Amino acid sequence: MTQPLVPAYGASTLADLLPSIATVLGLPGRDNVLTLPPAQRFVVLLVDGLGWHLLEGREAQAPFLCALMAQARPITAGVPSTTATSITSLGTGLTPGQHGVAGYTFRYGGGLLNALLWQSGLSGLEVQPQLTMFERLSKAGVRCATVTPARFQGSGLTTCALRGADFLGVSEQAGAERRVALTVQAAQAGERSLVYVYDRNLDHAGHRAGVASAAWAGELARIDRFAQSLRAALPDEARLIITGDHGMVDVPLEQRLTIEQHEDLIADVQLVGGEGRLRQLYVRPATEAAVQARWVDRLGADAWVLTREQASEAGWFGALAPRLADRFGDVLVAMAGPGALMTETQPNEYTLVGMHGSLTAVELTVPLLIG
């Protein structure tokens, strides 16, 4: 059986990016573990769904990114390899076990919290109250800004991960020129600056049509043009860093298993969280071992099935804060093979072609490109 790729927290993950930038910008108490070059101005472009292995061999669609890739190295997202967890790790400089945004859906307050859609009346500050890196940098005199879709302003995830930066929202219809102009203006503010730019359409194309599709390749080409235009417009002394929040794999229909249709799998399971490639099972008290044994027996080498304690000891989440531990599944089922675990409680997931969340190299590894 293949082994999962476990993130090297503190050395080469998304959680290490902003602390490394902070060190370069002169903040004490941090280390530049990613060995970033000197600069007083940084722009971080996060492309949702841009995996390192998905970019390899894509010179035809992404000549600019692939040229940077030749002098770059990969890093990893955290576990699970999914947007809400990754963006919170990036924005806070904390591991998933330290910030507690435990996946696409995870246990919170007795039910499941959807970390992208959120729930009415719940504050992101309540879910994730620790200082973000933007707050720390702003207090140290660094001008911080985010260039993201306008509708994300004040959202739960924005509050969890990105608070402390000036919010520069752009409409869904805004062209590349508008986003470039806003980013360049923000990057030139103050004596030191950090600007975060988010692009989500590559991920949408992968979910809708798959990473092997012409639609995905077309979005990659658009991203390449945008990144090249942004680099050309930025002042020479600014560093552009391009990364992703996860990779993605296409899951054939015949490789999908619906949990509720199998009595041995749903037995003792009270809540099904996570995503198709990494399910988090919240089970009846004292049934963890029995649930784990049944899932191992059913899935065999197609999945890594660990209890929360085992996953924590293996380093999946980084240091796991006791107060946040029960947000993570009592039993974790991470797909090692090409399949996915579907649940009738998330019918929208049945329409997805590309999926992510697990600890395979394709899903977990993302680029760290410096221009």
TAWO-V844657 format. One record per backbone hydrogen bond with DSSP energy under -0.5 kcal/mol. NH is the residue of the N-H (numbers start at 1). CO is the residue of the C=O. E is the energy in kcal/mol with one decimal. If there is no record, write none. Layout:
NH_CO_E ; NH_CO_E
//
This chain:
5_359_-2.7 ; 6_4_-0.8 ; 9_7_-1.3 ; 11_8_-2.0 ; 12_8_-2.3 ; 14_76_-1.8 ; 16_13_-1.8 ; 17_14_-1.5 ; 18_14_-0.6 ; 20_16_-1.5 ; 21_17_-2.3 ; 22_18_-3.0 ; 23_19_-1.9 ; 24_20_-2.0 ; 25_21_-2.2 ; 26_23_-1.5 ; 27_22_-2.7 ; 30_27_-0.6 ; 33_31_-1.7 ; 35_32_-1.8 ; 41_237_-0.5 ; 42_193_-2.2 ; 43_239_-2.8 ; 44_195_-3.2 ; 45_43_-0.6 ; 45_241_-3.1 ; 46_44_-0.7 ; 46_197_-3.1 ; 47_45_-0.7 ; 47_243_-2.8 ; 48_46_-0.7 ; 48_199_-2.9 ; 50_47_-2.0 ; 51_49_-1.3 ; 52_365_-1.9 ; 55_51_-1.2 ; 55_52_-0.6 ; 56_52_-1.2 ; 58_55_-1.8 ; 61_58_-0.6 ; 62_58_-3.0 ; 66_62_-2.5 ; 67_63_-1.7 ; 68_64_-1.7 ; 69_65_-2.1 ; 70_66_-1.2 ; 71_68_-1.3 ; 72_69_-1.7 ; 73_368_-0.8 ; 75_366_-2.8 ; 76_12_-1.8 ; 77_364_-2.7 ; 79_316_-0.7 ; 81_357_-1.3 ; 82_80_-1.9 ; 86_82_-2.6 ; 87_83_-3.0 ; 88_84_-1.6 ; 89_85_-2.2 ; 90_86_-2.8 ; 91_87_-2.8 ; 92_88_-2.0 ; 93_89_-2.1 ; 97_317_-2.8 ; 98_95_-1.5 ; 99_95_-2.1 ; 100_96_-2.5 ; 102_100_-1.5 ; 106_113_-1.6 ; 107_327_-1.0 ; 108_111_-2.8 ; 111_108_-1.5 ; 113_106_-3.3 ; 114_112_-0.5 ; 115_104_-2.6 ; 115_113_-0.8 ; 118_114_-2.9 ; 122_119_-1.7 ; 123_121_-0.5 ; 127_123_-1.4 ; 128_124_-2.6 ; 133_91_-3.0 ; 134_91_-0.6 ; 135_163_-0.5 ; 136_132_-1.9 ; 137_133_-2.8 ; 138_134_-2.6 ; 139_135_-2.1 ; 140_136_-1.0 ; 141_138_-1.7 ; 142_137_-2.5 ; 143_192_-2.6 ; 144_142_-0.6 ; 145_194_-1.9 ; 146_166_-2.8 ; 147_196_-3.3 ; 148_146_-0.6 ; 148_168_-1.0 ; 150_170_-2.9 ; 152_149_-2.1 ; 153_150_-1.9 ; 155_152_-2.1 ; 159_155_-2.4 ; 160_156_-2.4 ; 161_157_-2.5 ; 162_158_-2.6 ; 163_158_-0.6 ; 163_159_-0.5 ; 165_162_-1.1 ; 166_144_-2.7 ; 168_146_-3.0 ; 168_166_-0.7 ; 169_167_-0.7 ; 170_148_-1.8 ; 174_171_-1.4 ; 179_175_-1.5 ; 180_176_-2.7 ; 181_177_-2.5 ; 182_178_-2.4 ; 183_179_-2.1 ; 184_180_-2.7 ; 185_181_-2.3 ; 186_182_-2.3 ; 187_183_-2.5 ; 188_184_-1.3 ; 189_186_-1.3 ; 193_40_-2.0 ; 194_143_-2.6 ; 195_42_-2.2 ; 196_145_-2.6 ; 197_44_-3.1 ; 198_147_-1.9 ; 199_46_-2.2 ; 203_48_-0.7 ; 204_200_-1.5 ; 205_201_-2.2 ; 206_202_-2.0 ; 207_203_-2.6 ; 208_204_-2.4 ; 209_205_-2.9 ; 210_205_-0.8 ; 210_206_-1.2 ; 213_210_-1.3 ; 217_213_-1.8 ; 218_214_-2.4 ; 219_215_-2.0 ; 220_216_-2.2 ; 221_217_-2.1 ; 222_218_-1.9 ; 223_219_-2.6 ; 224_220_-2.4 ; 225_221_-2.0 ; 226_222_-2.5 ; 227_223_-2.9 ; 228_224_-2.2 ; 229_225_-2.4 ; 230_226_-2.6 ; 231_227_-2.4 ; 232_228_-2.1 ; 233_229_-1.7 ; 234_230_-1.7 ; 238_235_-1.8 ; 239_41_-2.6 ; 241_43_-3.2 ; 241_239_-0.6 ; 242_369_-2.6 ; 243_45_-2.4 ; 244_367_-0.5 ; 245_47_-0.6 ; 247_363_-2.8 ; 249_355_-2.7 ; 251_353_-2.5 ; 252_250_-0.6 ; 255_252_-1.6 ; 256_253_-1.4 ; 257_340_-2.2 ; 259_257_-0.6 ; 259_342_-2.7 ; 261_258_-1.3 ; 262_259_-1.9 ; 265_262_-1.0 ; 266_262_-2.1 ; 267_263_-1.4 ; 269_266_-2.0 ; 270_268_-0.6 ; 270_282_-2.7 ; 271_282_-1.9 ; 273_271_-0.6 ; 273_280_-3.2 ; 274_105_-2.5 ; 275_278_-2.0 ; 277_356_-0.8 ; 278_275_-1.3 ; 279_333_-2.2 ; 280_273_-1.4 ; 281_279_-0.6 ; 281_331_-3.0 ; 282_271_-2.5 ; 282_280_-0.6 ; 283_281_-0.7 ; 284_268_-2.4 ; 287_284_-1.6 ; 291_287_-2.8 ; 292_288_-2.8 ; 293_289_-2.3 ; 294_290_-2.1 ; 295_291_-2.2 ; 296_292_-2.6 ; 297_293_-2.3 ; 298_294_-1.9 ; 299_295_-2.9 ; 300_296_-2.4 ; 302_299_-2.2 ; 303_300_-1.2 ; 304_334_-3.3 ; 305_303_-0.7 ; 306_304_-0.6 ; 306_332_-2.2 ; 308_330_-2.1 ; 311_307_-2.8 ; 312_308_-2.7 ; 313_309_-2.4 ; 314_310_-1.9 ; 315_312_-1.3 ; 316_311_-2.3 ; 321_97_-2.5 ; 321_319_-0.7 ; 324_321_-1.8 ; 325_321_-0.8 ; 325_322_-0.8 ; 327_324_-1.9 ; 328_325_-1.7 ; 330_281_-1.3 ; 331_281_-1.9 ; 332_306_-3.6 ; 333_279_-2.8 ; 334_304_-2.6 ; 334_332_-0.6 ; 335_277_-2.6 ; 336_302_-2.4 ; 337_302_-2.0 ; 340_255_-1.8 ; 341_276_-2.8 ; 342_257_-2.8 ; 342_340_-0.6 ; 346_343_-1.8 ; 349_346_-1.7 ; 350_347_-1.4 ; 351_348_-1.3 ; 352_349_-1.4 ; 353_207_-3.4 ; 354_206_-1.4 ; 355_249_-2.9 ; 364_360_-2.6 ; 365_361_-2.0 ; 366_75_-2.5 ; 367_50_-0.6 ; 368_73_-0.9 ; 369_242_-2.7 ; 371_240_-3.4 ; 371_369_-0.5
//
